[in-house]
Amino acid sequence: MMPIPASWPKKAKAAALAGQVAASSKPDLDNMVKAVFDGLNGIAWIDDKQVIEESSRKMYGEEPRIEITVDAVA
């Protein structure tokens, strides 16, 4: 979740929160994913080369954050 710029008018902020505005600002999504994968080495997996599937998206939210779900594969 990307922060909504404080300079945006209320109407634009509402549209961003409703998912009607794409969060296309920096940082790049692939760089964010890489940082998360590297940060989870030794915690969620031994090495991120073990990850076999990934889905990600960047959107606006009231609180900037990254939400992660990890599922084990047998």
CHARMM internal coordinates of N, CA and C (Angstrom, degrees):
IC EDIT
DIST 1 N 1 CA 1.4510
DIST 1 CA 1 C 1.5269
ANGL 1 N 1 CA 1 C 108.38
DIST 1 C 2 N 1.2985
ANGL 1 CA 1 C 2 N 113.90
DIHE 1 N 1 CA 1 C 2 N 124.91
DIST 2 N 2 CA 1.4575
ANGL 1 C 2 N 2 CA 120.52
DIHE 1 CA 1 C 2 N 2 CA -179.19
DIST 2 CA 2 C 1.5312
ANGL 2 N 2 CA 2 C 109.51
DIHE 1 C 2 N 2 CA 2 C -95.48
DIST 2 C 3 N 1.3337
ANGL 2 CA 2 C 3 N 117.30
DIHE 2 N 2 CA 2 C 3 N 146.65
DIST 3 N 3 CA 1.4603
ANGL 2 C 3 N 3 CA 118.88
DIHE 2 CA 2 C 3 N 3 CA 177.28
DIST 3 CA 3 C 1.5283
ANGL 3 N 3 CA 3 C 110.77
DIHE 2 C 3 N 3 CA 3 C -69.87
DIST 3 C 4 N 1.3135
ANGL 3 CA 3 C 4 N 115.48
DIHE 3 N 3 CA 3 C 4 N 144.89
DIST 4 N 4 CA 1.4620
ANGL 3 C 4 N 4 CA 120.98
DIHE 3 CA 3 C 4 N 4 CA 175.90
DIST 4 CA 4 C 1.5211
ANGL 4 N 4 CA 4 C 107.44
DIHE 3 C 4 N 4 CA 4 C -83.14
DIST 4 C 5 N 1.3262
ANGL 4 CA 4 C 5 N 118.33
DIHE 4 N 4 CA 4 C 5 N 128.55
DIST 5 N 5 CA 1.4614
ANGL 4 C 5 N 5 CA 119.85
DIHE 4 CA 4 C 5 N 5 CA -179.77
DIST 5 CA 5 C 1.5390
ANGL 5 N 5 CA 5 C 111.76
DIHE 4 C 5 N 5 CA 5 C -54.64
DIST 5 C 6 N 1.3148
ANGL 5 CA 5 C 6 N 116.47
DIHE 5 N 5 CA 5 C 6 N 132.75
DIST 6 N 6 CA 1.4645
ANGL 5 C 6 N 6 CA 122.10
DIHE 5 CA 5 C 6 N 6 CA -178.70
DIST 6 CA 6 C 1.5244
ANGL 6 N 6 CA 6 C 112.03
DIHE 5 C 6 N 6 CA 6 C -62.41
DIST 6 C 7 N 1.3242
ANGL 6 CA 6 C 7 N 117.04
DIHE 6 N 6 CA 6 C 7 N -25.19
DIST 7 N 7 CA 1.4593
ANGL 6 C 7 N 7 CA 120.88
DIHE 6 CA 6 C 7 N 7 CA -177.55
DIST 7 CA 7 C 1.5300
ANGL 7 N 7 CA 7 C 113.01
DIHE 6 C 7 N 7 CA 7 C -77.75
DIST 7 C 8 N 1.3225
ANGL 7 CA 7 C 8 N 117.84
DIHE 7 N 7 CA 7 C 8 N -10.44
DIST 8 N 8 CA 1.4649
ANGL 7 C 8 N 8 CA 120.23
DIHE 7 CA 7 C 8 N 8 CA -178.79
DIST 8 CA 8 C 1.5190
ANGL 8 N 8 CA 8 C 111.09
DIHE 7 C 8 N 8 CA 8 C -71.19
DIST 8 C 9 N 1.3293
ANGL 8 CA 8 C 9 N 118.12
DIHE 8 N 8 CA 8 C 9 N 141.85
DIST 9 N 9 CA 1.4702
ANGL 8 C 9 N 9 CA 120.75
DIHE 8 CA 8 C 9 N 9 CA 175.80
DIST 9 CA 9 C 1.5375
ANGL 9 N 9 CA 9 C 110.40
DIHE 8 C 9 N 9 CA 9 C -69.04
DIST 9 C 10 N 1.3200
ANGL 9 CA 9 C 10 N 115.55
DIHE 9 N 9 CA 9 C 10 N 161.94
DIST 10 N 10 CA 1.4666
ANGL 9 C 10 N 10 CA 121.42
DIHE 9 CA 9 C 10 N 10 CA -176.83
DIST 10 CA 10 C 1.5271
ANGL 10 N 10 CA 10 C 112.87
DIHE 9 C 10 N 10 CA 10 C -54.80
DIST 10 C 11 N 1.3118
ANGL 10 CA 10 C 11 N 117.01
DIHE 10 N 10 CA 10 C 11 N -39.91
DIST 11 N 11 CA 1.4656
ANGL 10 C 11 N 11 CA 120.73
DIHE 10 CA 10 C 11 N 11 CA -178.99
DIST 11 CA 11 C 1.5272
ANGL 11 N 11 CA 11 C 110.85
DIHE 10 C 11 N 11 CA 11 C -63.08
DIST 11 C 12 N 1.3166
ANGL 11 CA 11 C 12 N 117.45
DIHE 11 N 11 CA 11 C 12 N -42.71
DIST 12 N 12 CA 1.4675
ANGL 11 C 12 N 12 CA 121.81
DIHE 11 CA 11 C 12 N 12 CA 178.83
DIST 12 CA 12 C 1.5231
ANGL 12 N 12 CA 12 C 110.80
DIHE 11 C 12 N 12 CA 12 C -67.69
DIST 12 C 13 N 1.3356
ANGL 12 CA 12 C 13 N 117.00
DIHE 12 N 12 CA 12 C 13 N -38.78
DIST 13 N 13 CA 1.4678
ANGL 12 C 13 N 13 CA 120.65
DIHE 12 CA 12 C 13 N 13 CA 177.58
DIST 13 CA 13 C 1.5232
ANGL 13 N 13 CA 13 C 110.52
DIHE 12 C 13 N 13 CA 13 C -63.19
DIST 13 C 14 N 1.3090
ANGL 13 CA 13 C 14 N 116.97
DIHE 13 N 13 CA 13 C 14 N -42.63
DIST 14 N 14 CA 1.4698
ANGL 13 C 14 N 14 CA 121.15
DIHE 13 CA 13 C 14 N 14 CA 179.00
DIST 14 CA 14 C 1.5298
ANGL 14 N 14 CA 14 C 110.61
DIHE 13 C 14 N 14 CA 14 C -63.18
DIST 14 C 15 N 1.3194
ANGL 14 CA 14 C 15 N 116.70
DIHE 14 N 14 CA 14 C 15 N -41.38
DIST 15 N 15 CA 1.4588
ANGL 14 C 15 N 15 CA 120.59
DIHE 14 CA 14 C 15 N 15 CA 178.41
DIST 15 CA 15 C 1.5273
ANGL 15 N 15 CA 15 C 110.94
DIHE 14 C 15 N 15 CA 15 C -64.32
DIST 15 C 16 N 1.3273
ANGL 15 CA 15 C 16 N 116.89
DIHE 15 N 15 CA 15 C 16 N -39.19
DIST 16 N 16 CA 1.4673
ANGL 15 C 16 N 16 CA 120.94
DIHE 15 CA 15 C 16 N 16 CA 178.32
DIST 16 CA 16 C 1.5280
ANGL 16 N 16 CA 16 C 110.61
DIHE 15 C 16 N 16 CA 16 C -64.14
DIST 16 C 17 N 1.3133
ANGL 16 CA 16 C 17 N 117.09
DIHE 16 N 16 CA 16 C 17 N -44.04
DIST 17 N 17 CA 1.4692
ANGL 16 C 17 N 17 CA 121.14
DIHE 16 CA 16 C 17 N 17 CA 179.47
DIST 17 CA 17 C 1.5244
ANGL 17 N 17 CA 17 C 111.67
DIHE 16 C 17 N 17 CA 17 C -66.71
DIST 17 C 18 N 1.3184
ANGL 17 CA 17 C 18 N 117.47
DIHE 17 N 17 CA 17 C 18 N -28.31
DIST 18 N 18 CA 1.4691
ANGL 17 C 18 N 18 CA 121.67
DIHE 17 CA 17 C 18 N 18 CA 179.08
DIST 18 CA 18 C 1.5314
ANGL 18 N 18 CA 18 C 111.62
DIHE 17 C 18 N 18 CA 18 C -83.05
DIST 18 C 19 N 1.3260
ANGL 18 CA 18 C 19 N 117.32
DIHE 18 N 18 CA 18 C 19 N -0.48
DIST 19 N 19 CA 1.4573
ANGL 18 C 19 N 19 CA 120.60
DIHE 18 CA 18 C 19 N 19 CA 179.05
DIST 19 CA 19 C 1.5095
ANGL 19 N 19 CA 19 C 114.02
DIHE 18 C 19 N 19 CA 19 C 80.66
DIST 19 C 20 N 1.3188
ANGL 19 CA 19 C 20 N 116.85
DIHE 19 N 19 CA 19 C 20 N 15.33
DIST 20 N 20 CA 1.4648
ANGL 19 C 20 N 20 CA 121.10
DIHE 19 CA 19 C 20 N 20 CA -178.24
DIST 20 CA 20 C 1.5278
ANGL 20 N 20 CA 20 C 112.52
DIHE 19 C 20 N 20 CA 20 C -89.47
DIST 20 C 21 N 1.3354
ANGL 20 CA 20 C 21 N 116.61
DIHE 20 N 20 CA 20 C 21 N -7.23
DIST 21 N 21 CA 1.4611
ANGL 20 C 21 N 21 CA 121.75
DIHE 20 CA 20 C 21 N 21 CA 179.72
DIST 21 CA 21 C 1.5223
ANGL 21 N 21 CA 21 C 107.56
DIHE 20 C 21 N 21 CA 21 C -124.00
DIST 21 C 22 N 1.3129
ANGL 21 CA 21 C 22 N 117.07
DIHE 21 N 21 CA 21 C 22 N 125.81
DIST 22 N 22 CA 1.4590
ANGL 21 C 22 N 22 CA 121.36
DIHE 21 CA 21 C 22 N 22 CA 179.67
DIST 22 CA 22 C 1.5268
ANGL 22 N 22 CA 22 C 110.60
DIHE 21 C 22 N 22 CA 22 C -74.67
DIST 22 C 23 N 1.3164
ANGL 22 CA 22 C 23 N 115.69
DIHE 22 N 22 CA 22 C 23 N 139.28
DIST 23 N 23 CA 1.4667
ANGL 22 C 23 N 23 CA 121.53
DIHE 22 CA 22 C 23 N 23 CA 177.72
DIST 23 CA 23 C 1.5256
ANGL 23 N 23 CA 23 C 107.98
DIHE 22 C 23 N 23 CA 23 C -86.86
DIST 23 C 24 N 1.3099
ANGL 23 CA 23 C 24 N 116.72
DIHE 23 N 23 CA 23 C 24 N 82.12
DIST 24 N 24 CA 1.4629
ANGL 23 C 24 N 24 CA 121.27
DIHE 23 CA 23 C 24 N 24 CA -174.27
DIST 24 CA 24 C 1.5260
ANGL 24 N 24 CA 24 C 113.34
DIHE 23 C 24 N 24 CA 24 C -101.07
DIST 24 C 25 N 1.3252
ANGL 24 CA 24 C 25 N 116.22
DIHE 24 N 24 CA 24 C 25 N 13.40
DIST 25 N 25 CA 1.4641
ANGL 24 C 25 N 25 CA 119.59
DIHE 24 CA 24 C 25 N 25 CA 179.89
DIST 25 CA 25 C 1.5303
ANGL 25 N 25 CA 25 C 110.13
DIHE 24 C 25 N 25 CA 25 C -83.44
DIST 25 C 26 N 1.3139
ANGL 25 CA 25 C 26 N 116.37
DIHE 25 N 25 CA 25 C 26 N 171.69
DIST 26 N 26 CA 1.4661
ANGL 25 C 26 N 26 CA 121.50
DIHE 25 CA 25 C 26 N 26 CA 176.50
DIST 26 CA 26 C 1.5209
ANGL 26 N 26 CA 26 C 109.33
DIHE 25 C 26 N 26 CA 26 C -70.47
DIST 26 C 27 N 1.3089
ANGL 26 CA 26 C 27 N 119.92
DIHE 26 N 26 CA 26 C 27 N 153.16
DIST 27 N 27 CA 1.4564
ANGL 26 C 27 N 27 CA 127.53
DIHE 26 CA 26 C 27 N 27 CA 6.11
DIST 27 CA 27 C 1.5256
ANGL 27 N 27 CA 27 C 111.86
DIHE 26 C 27 N 27 CA 27 C -80.66
DIST 27 C 28 N 1.3234
ANGL 27 CA 27 C 28 N 115.08
DIHE 27 N 27 CA 27 C 28 N 161.66
DIST 28 N 28 CA 1.4604
ANGL 27 C 28 N 28 CA 120.84
DIHE 27 CA 27 C 28 N 28 CA 177.78
DIST 28 CA 28 C 1.5215
ANGL 28 N 28 CA 28 C 109.85
DIHE 27 C 28 N 28 CA 28 C -66.23
DIST 28 C 29 N 1.3102
ANGL 28 CA 28 C 29 N 116.69
DIHE 28 N 28 CA 28 C 29 N 141.88
DIST 29 N 29 CA 1.4602
ANGL 28 C 29 N 29 CA 122.01
DIHE 28 CA 28 C 29 N 29 CA -178.53
DIST 29 CA 29 C 1.5230
ANGL 29 N 29 CA 29 C 111.71
DIHE 28 C 29 N 29 CA 29 C -59.09
DIST 29 C 30 N 1.3220
ANGL 29 CA 29 C 30 N 117.82
DIHE 29 N 29 CA 29 C 30 N -42.33
DIST 30 N 30 CA 1.4681
ANGL 29 C 30 N 30 CA 119.33
DIHE 29 CA 29 C 30 N 30 CA -178.43
DIST 30 CA 30 C 1.5291
ANGL 30 N 30 CA 30 C 111.87
DIHE 29 C 30 N 30 CA 30 C -63.64
DIST 30 C 31 N 1.3209
ANGL 30 CA 30 C 31 N 117.52
DIHE 30 N 30 CA 30 C 31 N -33.28
DIST 31 N 31 CA 1.4637
ANGL 30 C 31 N 31 CA 120.64
DIHE 30 CA 30 C 31 N 31 CA 176.79
DIST 31 CA 31 C 1.5276
ANGL 31 N 31 CA 31 C 111.17
DIHE 30 C 31 N 31 CA 31 C -69.78
DIST 31 C 32 N 1.3195
ANGL 31 CA 31 C 32 N 116.89
DIHE 31 N 31 CA 31 C 32 N -36.51
DIST 32 N 32 CA 1.4615
ANGL 31 C 32 N 32 CA 120.44
DIHE 31 CA 31 C 32 N 32 CA 177.65
DIST 32 CA 32 C 1.5305
ANGL 32 N 32 CA 32 C 110.40
DIHE 31 C 32 N 32 CA 32 C -65.75
DIST 32 C 33 N 1.3290
ANGL 32 CA 32 C 33 N 116.38
DIHE 32 N 32 CA 32 C 33 N -44.41
DIST 33 N 33 CA 1.4698
ANGL 32 C 33 N 33 CA 121.00
DIHE 32 CA 32 C 33 N 33 CA 179.28
DIST 33 CA 33 C 1.5181
ANGL 33 N 33 CA 33 C 109.98
DIHE 32 C 33 N 33 CA 33 C -61.34
DIST 33 C 34 N 1.3201
ANGL 33 CA 33 C 34 N 117.20
DIHE 33 N 33 CA 33 C 34 N -44.96
DIST 34 N 34 CA 1.4630
ANGL 33 C 34 N 34 CA 121.36
DIHE 33 CA 33 C 34 N 34 CA 179.66
DIST 34 CA 34 C 1.5276
ANGL 34 N 34 CA 34 C 110.95
DIHE 33 C 34 N 34 CA 34 C -58.96
DIST 34 C 35 N 1.3196
ANGL 34 CA 34 C 35 N 118.13
DIHE 34 N 34 CA 34 C 35 N -43.04
DIST 35 N 35 CA 1.4623
ANGL 34 C 35 N 35 CA 121.81
DIHE 34 CA 34 C 35 N 35 CA 179.50
DIST 35 CA 35 C 1.5275
ANGL 35 N 35 CA 35 C 111.28
DIHE 34 C 35 N 35 CA 35 C -63.66
DIST 35 C 36 N 1.3229
ANGL 35 CA 35 C 36 N 116.33
DIHE 35 N 35 CA 35 C 36 N -41.84
DIST 36 N 36 CA 1.4702
ANGL 35 C 36 N 36 CA 120.57
DIHE 35 CA 35 C 36 N 36 CA 178.86
DIST 36 CA 36 C 1.5236
ANGL 36 N 36 CA 36 C 109.91
DIHE 35 C 36 N 36 CA 36 C -65.38
DIST 36 C 37 N 1.3271
ANGL 36 CA 36 C 37 N 116.73
DIHE 36 N 36 CA 36 C 37 N -46.87
DIST 37 N 37 CA 1.4693
ANGL 36 C 37 N 37 CA 120.21
DIHE 36 CA 36 C 37 N 37 CA -179.89
DIST 37 CA 37 C 1.5265
ANGL 37 N 37 CA 37 C 110.13
DIHE 36 C 37 N 37 CA 37 C -59.10
DIST 37 C 38 N 1.3112
ANGL 37 CA 37 C 38 N 117.87
DIHE 37 N 37 CA 37 C 38 N -46.67
DIST 38 N 38 CA 1.4635
ANGL 37 C 38 N 38 CA 121.08
DIHE 37 CA 37 C 38 N 38 CA 179.55
DIST 38 CA 38 C 1.5304
ANGL 38 N 38 CA 38 C 110.69
DIHE 37 C 38 N 38 CA 38 C -63.26
DIST 38 C 39 N 1.3202
ANGL 38 CA 38 C 39 N 116.92
DIHE 38 N 38 CA 38 C 39 N -39.01
DIST 39 N 39 CA 1.4644
ANGL 38 C 39 N 39 CA 120.94
DIHE 38 CA 38 C 39 N 39 CA -179.72
DIST 39 CA 39 C 1.5216
ANGL 39 N 39 CA 39 C 113.39
DIHE 38 C 39 N 39 CA 39 C -67.92
DIST 39 C 40 N 1.3251
ANGL 39 CA 39 C 40 N 117.54
DIHE 39 N 39 CA 39 C 40 N -25.54
DIST 40 N 40 CA 1.4597
ANGL 39 C 40 N 40 CA 121.20
DIHE 39 CA 39 C 40 N 40 CA -179.96
DIST 40 CA 40 C 1.5254
ANGL 40 N 40 CA 40 C 113.59
DIHE 39 C 40 N 40 CA 40 C -90.76
DIST 40 C 41 N 1.3503
ANGL 40 CA 40 C 41 N 116.95
DIHE 40 N 40 CA 40 C 41 N -3.47
DIST 41 N 41 CA 1.4685
ANGL 40 C 41 N 41 CA 119.63
DIHE 40 CA 40 C 41 N 41 CA 174.05
DIST 41 CA 41 C 1.5228
ANGL 41 N 41 CA 41 C 109.37
DIHE 40 C 41 N 41 CA 41 C -59.36
DIST 41 C 42 N 1.3262
ANGL 41 CA 41 C 42 N 116.34
DIHE 41 N 41 CA 41 C 42 N 130.04
DIST 42 N 42 CA 1.4601
ANGL 41 C 42 N 42 CA 121.40
DIHE 41 CA 41 C 42 N 42 CA -179.69
DIST 42 CA 42 C 1.5214
ANGL 42 N 42 CA 42 C 113.62
DIHE 41 C 42 N 42 CA 42 C 81.77
DIST 42 C 43 N 1.3338
ANGL 42 CA 42 C 43 N 117.52
DIHE 42 N 42 CA 42 C 43 N -2.97
DIST 43 N 43 CA 1.4685
ANGL 42 C 43 N 43 CA 121.47
DIHE 42 CA 42 C 43 N 43 CA 179.22
DIST 43 CA 43 C 1.5251
ANGL 43 N 43 CA 43 C 109.70
DIHE 42 C 43 N 43 CA 43 C -116.45
DIST 43 C 44 N 1.3272
ANGL 43 CA 43 C 44 N 117.09
DIHE 43 N 43 CA 43 C 44 N -60.42
DIST 44 N 44 CA 1.4648
ANGL 43 C 44 N 44 CA 121.31
DIHE 43 CA 43 C 44 N 44 CA -179.58
DIST 44 CA 44 C 1.5244
ANGL 44 N 44 CA 44 C 111.17
DIHE 43 C 44 N 44 CA 44 C -94.31
DIST 44 C 45 N 1.3188
ANGL 44 CA 44 C 45 N 116.75
DIHE 44 N 44 CA 44 C 45 N -22.78
DIST 45 N 45 CA 1.4629
ANGL 44 C 45 N 45 CA 123.23
DIHE 44 CA 44 C 45 N 45 CA 178.18
DIST 45 CA 45 C 1.5056
ANGL 45 N 45 CA 45 C 107.71
DIHE 44 C 45 N 45 CA 45 C -154.14
DIST 45 C 46 N 1.3436
ANGL 45 CA 45 C 46 N 115.36
DIHE 45 N 45 CA 45 C 46 N 165.32
DIST 46 N 46 CA 1.4616
ANGL 45 C 46 N 46 CA 119.14
DIHE 45 CA 45 C 46 N 46 CA 178.99
DIST 46 CA 46 C 1.5271
ANGL 46 N 46 CA 46 C 109.25
DIHE 45 C 46 N 46 CA 46 C -69.27
DIST 46 C 47 N 1.3336
ANGL 46 CA 46 C 47 N 115.75
DIHE 46 N 46 CA 46 C 47 N -47.37
DIST 47 N 47 CA 1.4560
ANGL 46 C 47 N 47 CA 121.62
DIHE 46 CA 46 C 47 N 47 CA 179.44
DIST 47 CA 47 C 1.5252
ANGL 47 N 47 CA 47 C 108.36
DIHE 46 C 47 N 47 CA 47 C -146.03
DIST 47 C 48 N 1.3190
ANGL 47 CA 47 C 48 N 117.14
DIHE 47 N 47 CA 47 C 48 N 147.25
DIST 48 N 48 CA 1.4669
ANGL 47 C 48 N 48 CA 119.24
DIHE 47 CA 47 C 48 N 48 CA -176.39
DIST 48 CA 48 C 1.5244
ANGL 48 N 48 CA 48 C 113.61
DIHE 47 C 48 N 48 CA 48 C -68.34
DIST 48 C 49 N 1.3257
ANGL 48 CA 48 C 49 N 118.52
DIHE 48 N 48 CA 48 C 49 N -6.32
DIST 49 N 49 CA 1.4665
ANGL 48 C 49 N 49 CA 119.97
DIHE 48 CA 48 C 49 N 49 CA 173.24
DIST 49 CA 49 C 1.5274
ANGL 49 N 49 CA 49 C 111.04
DIHE 48 C 49 N 49 CA 49 C -66.77
DIST 49 C 50 N 1.3429
ANGL 49 CA 49 C 50 N 116.95
DIHE 49 N 49 CA 49 C 50 N -14.86
DIST 50 N 50 CA 1.4584
ANGL 49 C 50 N 50 CA 121.79
DIHE 49 CA 49 C 50 N 50 CA 178.60
DIST 50 CA 50 C 1.5279
ANGL 50 N 50 CA 50 C 112.57
DIHE 49 C 50 N 50 CA 50 C -77.67
DIST 50 C 51 N 1.3042
ANGL 50 CA 50 C 51 N 118.27
DIHE 50 N 50 CA 50 C 51 N -15.17
DIST 51 N 51 CA 1.4663
ANGL 50 C 51 N 51 CA 121.79
DIHE 50 CA 50 C 51 N 51 CA -179.31
DIST 51 CA 51 C 1.5238
ANGL 51 N 51 CA 51 C 108.41
DIHE 50 C 51 N 51 CA 51 C -69.90
DIST 51 C 52 N 1.3407
ANGL 51 CA 51 C 52 N 116.63
DIHE 51 N 51 CA 51 C 52 N 125.92
DIST 52 N 52 CA 1.4616
ANGL 51 C 52 N 52 CA 120.07
DIHE 51 CA 51 C 52 N 52 CA -176.83
DIST 52 CA 52 C 1.5314
ANGL 52 N 52 CA 52 C 112.97
DIHE 51 C 52 N 52 CA 52 C -110.92
DIST 52 C 53 N 1.3152
ANGL 52 CA 52 C 53 N 116.51
DIHE 52 N 52 CA 52 C 53 N -12.68
DIST 53 N 53 CA 1.4653
ANGL 52 C 53 N 53 CA 119.87
DIHE 52 CA 52 C 53 N 53 CA 178.26
DIST 53 CA 53 C 1.5179
ANGL 53 N 53 CA 53 C 108.58
DIHE 52 C 53 N 53 CA 53 C -151.68
DIST 53 C 54 N 1.3337
ANGL 53 CA 53 C 54 N 115.23
DIHE 53 N 53 CA 53 C 54 N 143.63
DIST 54 N 54 CA 1.4673
ANGL 53 C 54 N 54 CA 120.00
DIHE 53 CA 53 C 54 N 54 CA -178.13
DIST 54 CA 54 C 1.5236
ANGL 54 N 54 CA 54 C 108.45
DIHE 53 C 54 N 54 CA 54 C -149.56
DIST 54 C 55 N 1.3087
ANGL 54 CA 54 C 55 N 115.90
DIHE 54 N 54 CA 54 C 55 N 141.95
DIST 55 N 55 CA 1.4520
ANGL 54 C 55 N 55 CA 122.42
DIHE 54 CA 54 C 55 N 55 CA 174.55
DIST 55 CA 55 C 1.5173
ANGL 55 N 55 CA 55 C 107.27
DIHE 54 C 55 N 55 CA 55 C -137.76
DIST 55 C 56 N 1.3017
ANGL 55 CA 55 C 56 N 117.26
DIHE 55 N 55 CA 55 C 56 N 133.17
DIST 56 N 56 CA 1.4625
ANGL 55 C 56 N 56 CA 119.49
DIHE 55 CA 55 C 56 N 56 CA -177.99
DIST 56 CA 56 C 1.5224
ANGL 56 N 56 CA 56 C 110.25
DIHE 55 C 56 N 56 CA 56 C -147.46
DIST 56 C 57 N 1.3207
ANGL 56 CA 56 C 57 N 114.27
DIHE 56 N 56 CA 56 C 57 N 157.35
DIST 57 N 57 CA 1.4617
ANGL 56 C 57 N 57 CA 120.57
DIHE 56 CA 56 C 57 N 57 CA 174.33
DIST 57 CA 57 C 1.5236
ANGL 57 N 57 CA 57 C 108.37
DIHE 56 C 57 N 57 CA 57 C -156.25
DIST 57 C 58 N 1.2976
ANGL 57 CA 57 C 58 N 114.56
DIHE 57 N 57 CA 57 C 58 N 154.53
DIST 58 N 58 CA 1.4594
ANGL 57 C 58 N 58 CA 122.33
DIHE 57 CA 57 C 58 N 58 CA 179.46
DIST 58 CA 58 C 1.5175
ANGL 58 N 58 CA 58 C 106.92
DIHE 57 C 58 N 58 CA 58 C -112.93
DIST 58 C 59 N 1.3234
ANGL 58 CA 58 C 59 N 116.63
DIHE 58 N 58 CA 58 C 59 N 130.61
DIST 59 N 59 CA 1.4537
ANGL 58 C 59 N 59 CA 120.42
DIHE 58 CA 58 C 59 N 59 CA 179.27
DIST 59 CA 59 C 1.5209
ANGL 59 N 59 CA 59 C 109.18
DIHE 58 C 59 N 59 CA 59 C -147.70
DIST 59 C 60 N 1.3144
ANGL 59 CA 59 C 60 N 116.03
DIHE 59 N 59 CA 59 C 60 N 167.76
DIST 60 N 60 CA 1.4609
ANGL 59 C 60 N 60 CA 120.87
DIHE 59 CA 59 C 60 N 60 CA 178.82
DIST 60 CA 60 C 1.5221
ANGL 60 N 60 CA 60 C 110.08
DIHE 59 C 60 N 60 CA 60 C -86.75
DIST 60 C 61 N 1.3257
ANGL 60 CA 60 C 61 N 115.53
DIHE 60 N 60 CA 60 C 61 N 148.52
DIST 61 N 61 CA 1.4528
ANGL 60 C 61 N 61 CA 121.57
DIHE 60 CA 60 C 61 N 61 CA 176.98
DIST 61 CA 61 C 1.5129
ANGL 61 N 61 CA 61 C 110.18
DIHE 60 C 61 N 61 CA 61 C -152.53
DIST 61 C 62 N 1.3253
ANGL 61 CA 61 C 62 N 115.54
DIHE 61 N 61 CA 61 C 62 N 165.11
DIST 62 N 62 CA 1.4657
ANGL 61 C 62 N 62 CA 119.73
DIHE 61 CA 61 C 62 N 62 CA 179.90
DIST 62 CA 62 C 1.5221
ANGL 62 N 62 CA 62 C 111.45
DIHE 61 C 62 N 62 CA 62 C -67.83
DIST 62 C 63 N 1.3349
ANGL 62 CA 62 C 63 N 117.26
DIHE 62 N 62 CA 62 C 63 N -35.52
DIST 63 N 63 CA 1.4629
ANGL 62 C 63 N 63 CA 122.81
DIHE 62 CA 62 C 63 N 63 CA 178.95
DIST 63 CA 63 C 1.5251
ANGL 63 N 63 CA 63 C 109.01
DIHE 62 C 63 N 63 CA 63 C -115.40
DIST 63 C 64 N 1.3324
ANGL 63 CA 63 C 64 N 119.51
DIHE 63 N 63 CA 63 C 64 N 121.19
DIST 64 N 64 CA 1.4518
ANGL 63 C 64 N 64 CA 120.12
DIHE 63 CA 63 C 64 N 64 CA 175.62
DIST 64 CA 64 C 1.5308
ANGL 64 N 64 CA 64 C 109.17
DIHE 63 C 64 N 64 CA 64 C -63.02
DIST 64 C 65 N 1.3396
ANGL 64 CA 64 C 65 N 116.67
DIHE 64 N 64 CA 64 C 65 N 133.86
DIST 65 N 65 CA 1.4679
ANGL 64 C 65 N 65 CA 119.85
DIHE 64 CA 64 C 65 N 65 CA -179.29
DIST 65 CA 65 C 1.5180
ANGL 65 N 65 CA 65 C 109.87
DIHE 64 C 65 N 65 CA 65 C -171.06
DIST 65 C 66 N 1.3087
ANGL 65 CA 65 C 66 N 114.39
DIHE 65 N 65 CA 65 C 66 N 168.80
DIST 66 N 66 CA 1.4619
ANGL 65 C 66 N 66 CA 122.02
DIHE 65 CA 65 C 66 N 66 CA 172.50
DIST 66 CA 66 C 1.5186
ANGL 66 N 66 CA 66 C 106.11
DIHE 65 C 66 N 66 CA 66 C -123.77
DIST 66 C 67 N 1.3152
ANGL 66 CA 66 C 67 N 116.71
DIHE 66 N 66 CA 66 C 67 N 127.60
DIST 67 N 67 CA 1.4577
ANGL 66 C 67 N 67 CA 121.76
DIHE 66 CA 66 C 67 N 67 CA 177.28
DIST 67 CA 67 C 1.5190
ANGL 67 N 67 CA 67 C 108.24
DIHE 66 C 67 N 67 CA 67 C -107.55
DIST 67 C 68 N 1.3319
ANGL 67 CA 67 C 68 N 116.42
DIHE 67 N 67 CA 67 C 68 N 132.09
DIST 68 N 68 CA 1.4527
ANGL 67 C 68 N 68 CA 121.35
DIHE 67 CA 67 C 68 N 68 CA -175.14
DIST 68 CA 68 C 1.5235
ANGL 68 N 68 CA 68 C 109.15
DIHE 67 C 68 N 68 CA 68 C -130.35
DIST 68 C 69 N 1.3205
ANGL 68 CA 68 C 69 N 115.81
DIHE 68 N 68 CA 68 C 69 N 135.94
DIST 69 N 69 CA 1.4530
ANGL 68 C 69 N 69 CA 122.44
DIHE 68 CA 68 C 69 N 69 CA 171.99
DIST 69 CA 69 C 1.5225
ANGL 69 N 69 CA 69 C 107.09
DIHE 68 C 69 N 69 CA 69 C -124.42
DIST 69 C 70 N 1.3239
ANGL 69 CA 69 C 70 N 116.81
DIHE 69 N 69 CA 69 C 70 N 127.09
DIST 70 N 70 CA 1.4588
ANGL 69 C 70 N 70 CA 121.90
DIHE 69 CA 69 C 70 N 70 CA 178.85
DIST 70 CA 70 C 1.5180
ANGL 70 N 70 CA 70 C 107.65
DIHE 69 C 70 N 70 CA 70 C -118.27
DIST 70 C 71 N 1.3246
ANGL 70 CA 70 C 71 N 116.40
DIHE 70 N 70 CA 70 C 71 N 125.96
DIST 71 N 71 CA 1.4580
ANGL 70 C 71 N 71 CA 122.10
DIHE 70 CA 70 C 71 N 71 CA 176.38
DIST 71 CA 71 C 1.5122
ANGL 71 N 71 CA 71 C 109.23
DIHE 70 C 71 N 71 CA 71 C -116.30
DIST 71 C 72 N 1.3199
ANGL 71 CA 71 C 72 N 115.70
DIHE 71 N 71 CA 71 C 72 N 136.04
DIST 72 N 72 CA 1.4771
ANGL 71 C 72 N 72 CA 120.34
DIHE 71 CA 71 C 72 N 72 CA 177.38
DIST 72 CA 72 C 1.5186
ANGL 72 N 72 CA 72 C 109.38
DIHE 71 C 72 N 72 CA 72 C -79.64
DIST 72 C 73 N 1.3156
ANGL 72 CA 72 C 73 N 115.84
DIHE 72 N 72 CA 72 C 73 N 144.73
DIST 73 N 73 CA 1.4465
ANGL 72 C 73 N 73 CA 122.82
DIHE 72 CA 72 C 73 N 73 CA 176.76
DIST 73 CA 73 C 1.5212
ANGL 73 N 73 CA 73 C 107.10
DIHE 72 C 73 N 73 CA 73 C -115.24
DIST 73 C 74 N 1.3224
ANGL 73 CA 73 C 74 N 115.64
DIHE 73 N 73 CA 73 C 74 N 131.28
DIST 74 N 74 CA 1.4726
ANGL 73 C 74 N 74 CA 119.19
DIHE 73 CA 73 C 74 N 74 CA -177.51
DIST 74 CA 74 C 1.5032
ANGL 74 N 74 CA 74 C 111.88
DIHE 73 C 74 N 74 CA 74 C -70.43
END
COOR INIT
IC SEED 1 N 1 CA 1 C
IC BUILD
